[in-house]
C-alpha cells in the first residue's frame, strides 16, 4: 500500500508536469489542455487551476452515469492541475522549433510514464477517463466513440476560445496510446505483487 500511494502521487505530479511542458513548447496540446487553456485565456485564471476546476465539474457528470470515484480520482483533480501550474511558473516558454519539439516530445513521454504510474497504482481512474467508461456503460457506445465525441468536443470549444491546436495536438494523439501501452505493464503494481498481495489488492 505505501508503494501504491507514493506511485499514485508521483504519477499525478509528473502528469501535470508533462502537460505543462507541452504547453510551454507552444506547438499544440492535448484536447483537454486546449479546453483548459482556452478557458484560462478568457478568464485570466491559471491553466493549472482551470484544469483542477474542469476535473471537478467532469466528476459531477459521473453522478447521472452512476460512476463511483476512487481515491485516485479525487487526487487527480487536486494534484494534476496544481503540478501543472507550478511547473508552468518555473519553466519559461521555449523558443526555436527544435527546442520546442524536444520539449513537446519530452512532455508527451513524461505524461505516458506518469499515466503508467498512476493507473498502475490502481486507485481509480481520473475524472476524464471515468467519463468515457461511464458513457460506455450507460449508453453502450464503444469506448473509442465515447472518447472521440468528448475529446473532439472539448478540442473544438477550446480552440474557439483561443487554445493552442497544432502539430503537438497531433503528435500527442498519435504517440500517447503506444507509449502508455509500453509504460503501463512495467509500472502496474499487480505485475510485481506476490499472490497474497494480489488477493489483498
C-alpha positions in Angstrom: 0.0 0.0 0.0 2.7 2.6 0.8 4.3 1.9 -2.6 1.0 2.3 -4.4 0.3 5.6 -2.6 3.7 7.0 -3.5 3.4 5.8 -7.0 0.0 7.5 -7.3 1.2 10.8 -6.0 4.4 10.8 -8.1 2.4 9.8 -11.2 -0.1 12.6 -10.8 2.5 15.2 -10.2 4.5 14.1 -13.2 1.4 14.0 -15.3 0.8 17.7 -14.6 4.4 18.4 -15.2 4.3 16.7 -18.6 1.2 18.6 -19.6 3.0 21.9 -18.5 5.9 21.1 -20.8 3.6 20.6 -23.8 2.0 24.0 -23.0 5.4 25.7 -22.8 6.5 24.1 -26.1 3.8 26.2 -27.8 3.2 23.7 -30.6 -0.2 22.5 -29.6 -1.5 20.4 -26.7 -3.9 17.6 -26.0 -7.7 18.2 -26.3 -8.4 18.7 -22.6 -5.5 21.0 -22.2 -6.7 23.0 -25.2 -10.0 23.3 -23.4 -8.4 24.4 -20.2 -6.1 26.8 -22.0 -9.0 28.4 -23.8 -10.9 29.0 -20.6 -7.8 30.3 -18.9 -7.3 32.8 -21.7 -10.8 34.1 -21.3 -10.9 34.2 -17.5 -7.3 35.1 -16.6 -7.2 32.1 -14.2 -4.1 30.0 -14.5 -4.4 27.0 -16.8 -3.5 24.6 -14.0 -6.2 25.9 -11.7 -8.7 25.6 -14.6 -7.6 22.0 -15.1 -8.5 21.3 -11.5 -11.8 23.1 -11.8 -12.7 21.3 -15.0 -11.8 18.0 -13.4 -14.3 18.8 -10.6 -17.1 19.6 -13.0 -16.3 16.4 -15.0 -16.6 14.4 -11.8 -20.1 15.8 -11.3 -21.1 14.3 -14.7 -20.3 10.9 -13.1 -23.4 11.2 -10.9 -26.0 10.5 -13.7 -23.7 7.9 -15.1 -23.6 6.2 -11.7 -19.8 6.1 -11.6 -18.1 5.9 -8.2 -14.8 7.8 -7.8 -11.8 6.3 -6.1 -9.0 7.9 -4.1 -7.1 8.3 -7.3 -9.9 10.2 -8.9 -10.0 12.8 -6.2 -6.2 13.0 -6.0 -6.2 13.5 -9.8 -8.5 16.5 -9.5 -6.4 18.1 -6.8 -2.8 17.3 -8.0 -2.6 17.3 -11.8 -3.6 21.0 -12.3 -1.6 22.1 -9.3 1.5 20.4 -10.5 0.9 21.9 -14.0 0.6 25.4 -12.6 3.8 25.1 -10.5 5.8 23.8 -13.5 4.5 26.5 -15.8 5.6 29.0 -13.3 9.1 27.6 -13.2 9.7 26.8 -16.9 9.7 29.7 -19.3 8.1 29.4 -22.8 10.5 27.8 -25.3 11.8 29.5 -28.4 13.1 27.9 -31.6 11.3 24.9 -33.4 14.0 22.4 -32.5 13.8 23.2 -28.8 10.0 23.4 -28.9 9.8 20.0 -30.5 12.2 18.5 -27.9 10.2 19.9 -25.0 7.0 18.8 -26.6 8.2 15.2 -27.0 9.7 15.2 -23.5 6.3 16.3 -22.2 4.5 13.6 -24.0 6.9 10.9 -22.8 6.5 12.2 -19.3 2.7 12.1 -19.5 2.9 8.5 -20.7 5.2 7.4 -17.9 3.1 9.3 -15.4 0.0 7.6 -16.8 1.6 4.2 -16.2 2.4 5.2 -12.7 -0.9 6.5 -11.5 -3.0 4.0 -13.5 -0.7 1.2 -12.3 -1.2 2.2 -8.7 -4.9 1.1 -9.1 -6.7 3.8 -7.1 -9.4 4.5 -9.6 -9.5 6.4 -13.0 -9.1 10.1 -13.5 -12.3 12.1 -13.9 -12.0 12.3 -17.7 -11.3 8.6 -18.2 -14.2 7.7 -15.9 -16.4 9.9 -18.0 -15.6 7.7 -21.1 -16.1 4.5 -19.3 -19.3 5.8 -17.7 -20.7 6.7 -21.1 -19.8 3.3 -22.4 -21.5 1.6 -19.5 -24.7 3.7 -19.6 -25.1 4.1 -23.4 -23.4 1.0 -24.7 -21.3 3.0 -27.1 -17.8 1.7 -27.8 -15.1 3.4 -25.7 -13.4 4.8 -28.8 -16.7 6.5 -29.8 -17.2 8.0 -26.4 -13.6 9.2 -26.3 -13.7 10.7 -29.8 -17.0 12.5 -29.2 -15.9 14.0 -25.9 -12.4 14.9 -26.9 -13.4 16.4 -30.3 -16.0 18.5 -28.5 -13.6 19.9 -25.9 -10.9 20.4 -28.5 -13.3 22.4 -30.7 -14.6 24.5 -27.8 -11.0 25.1 -26.5 -9.8 26.1 -30.0 -12.7 28.6 -30.4 -11.7 30.1 -27.0 -8.1 30.5 -28.2 -6.4 27.3 -27.0 -3.4 26.1 -28.9 -4.0 23.4 -31.6 -1.1 22.4 -33.8 1.4 19.7 -34.5 1.7 19.0 -30.8 -2.0 18.1 -30.7 -1.5 15.6 -33.5 1.7 14.1 -32.0 0.1 13.7 -28.6 -2.9 11.9 -30.2 -0.6 9.6 -32.2 2.1 8.9 -29.6 0.3 8.7 -26.2 -1.5 5.5 -26.7 1.5 3.4 -27.8 3.7 5.0 -25.1 1.2 4.3 -22.3 0.8 0.7 -23.7 4.6 0.3 -23.1 4.7 2.1 -19.7 1.7 0.6 -18.0 2.7 -3.1 -17.9 6.1 -2.0 -16.5 4.6 0.1 -13.7 1.4 -1.9 -12.8 1.6 -2.8 -9.1 -0.2 -6.1 -9.8 2.7 -7.2 -12.0 5.2 -7.3 -9.2 2.9 -8.3 -6.4 3.0 -11.7 -4.7 -0.1 -13.8 -4.9 -1.0 -12.9 -1.3 -0.6 -9.2 -2.1 -2.7 -9.5 -5.2 -5.5 -11.0 -3.3 -5.3 -8.1 -0.8 -5.4 -5.6 -3.6 
